[in-house]
Amino acid sequence: MVVPLSIVIAFGASALALWIYPLVDMISNEVFTGGSRIAWLVIIVLAPVGGAIAYLSAKRYVLKYSQPESQRMERLLPKVR
């Protein structure tokens, strides 16, 4: 079975973008600092696709639960006027 070159290029470009985006995001964002930033860098470099997906999931979790509880409750409870 021969895979068309355009599909291989599209898949490779997608994987490269999925790998580069977390690296740029990690450098430009202050979500992770110090040792955790270095650990994520190593994870993303050693396991490009899996590490990128794990980083994006962890970042979403940290951003969601790093807000004060009062802000989270305001978002969950309906506003009464």
LOSEDO-516638 format. One record per atom (N, C-alpha, C): residue in one letter; x, z, y. Coordinates in steps of 0.05 Angstrom, whole numbers, plus 5000, padded with zeros to 4 digits. Atoms other than C-alpha are relative to their C-alpha. Layout:
BEGIN
aXZY/...
//
This chain:
BEGIN
m501750004976/m500050005000/m501850005025/v498550034975/v502849785067/v498350105023/v501449904977/v500950165129/v500849835025/p499350164976/p500449745193/p501850165019/l498149874981/l505949895244/l498550135023/s501549884977/s500850035299/s498950274993/i501049745008/i497950605259/i502350204998/v497749835001/v504850895246/v500950085028/i499249944972/i506550845320/i498050195013/a502049834988/a499951165341/a500250284989/f499849745012/f500751735292/f502650145010/g497549894991/g508051845313/g499850095030/a500449934972/a506151845387/a498250245003/s501849764999/s500552345375/s501550254991/a498449775009/a505252805336/a502050085021/l498149944979/l510452755391/l498750135024/a501549884978/a505352915445/a499250294993/l500849735009/l502853505404/l502450194999/w497549835001/w510053755399/w501050055028/i498849974973/i512153645472/i498250175018/y501849854983/y505853935505/y500550304999/p499549715000/p506954655480/p502750085011/l497349944989/l514354625498/l499850015031/v500250014971/v512754425570/v498250235010/d501849794992/d506954915574/d501350274998/m498749745003/m511155485548/m502150055023/i498049974979/i516655355600/i498750055027/s501249984974/s511855285658/s497950225003/n502149804999/n506955845640/n501250274995/e499049735003/e507756595643/e498550174979/v501549865020/v503356765584/v501850164981/f498049875017/f509256935539/f502650035015/t497549954985/t515557245567/t502150124981/g497849885015/g522357465542/g500449914972/g499550065028/g523357515468/g497849844986/s502150155013/s516557245450/s500149705007/r499650284991/r518056615490/r502149864982/i497950115016/i524456515451/i499149964971/a501050025027/a520956645385/a498149764997/w501850245001/w515556125401/w501649745002/l498350234998/l520955635421/l501249924973/v498850045026/v524355715354/v497849904980/i502150085019/i517755655316/i499149715006/i500950274993/i515655025354/i502149794993/v497850195006/v522454695344/v500349964970/l499650025029/l523054855270/l497649894985/a502450105013/a515854695252/a498349865021/p501250124976/p513654185304/p497049995001/v502950024999/v506354045287/v498750274995/g501249745007/g504654705254/g500650215021/g499349814979/g508455105307/g498549955025/a501550064976/a505054735363/a497150094998/i502849915004/i498154865334/i499850315001/a499949715000/a499955595323/a500350115028/y499549924973/y502555665394/y497549975017/l502450044984/l496355365425/l497750194992/s502049805009/s491855815383/s500750285010/a499149734991/a495956435400/a499650025030/k500249994971/k495956255474/k497050045008/r502949984994/r488356175474/r499150294994/y500749725007/y487656855439/y501050195021/v498849824980/v492357205488/v498549985026/l501450034975/l488856905548/l497250124999/k502749905002/k482057095522/k499950305000/y500149715002/y483757825506/y501950145018/s498349864981/s488757975561/s498650075026/q501649934977/q483258015613/q499150294998/p501249735002/p480758705631/p497349994988/e502549995015/e474758915591/e497649955019/s502250034981/s470358935653/s499449705006/q500350284995/q471558195666/q498849864975/r501250125024/r469958025593/r497150074997/m502849925002/m463558425595/m498349865021/e501550164980/e461358075660/e499349734989/r500450275010/r462157415625/r497950004977/l501849995023/l458257645563/l497150085007/l502749904993/l452458015597/l498749815020/p501450164981/p447057635634/p500050145027/k500049894973/k447157735709/k497150065008/v502649914991/v441258135736/v500050015030/r500150004971/r439158035807/r497850175009/
//
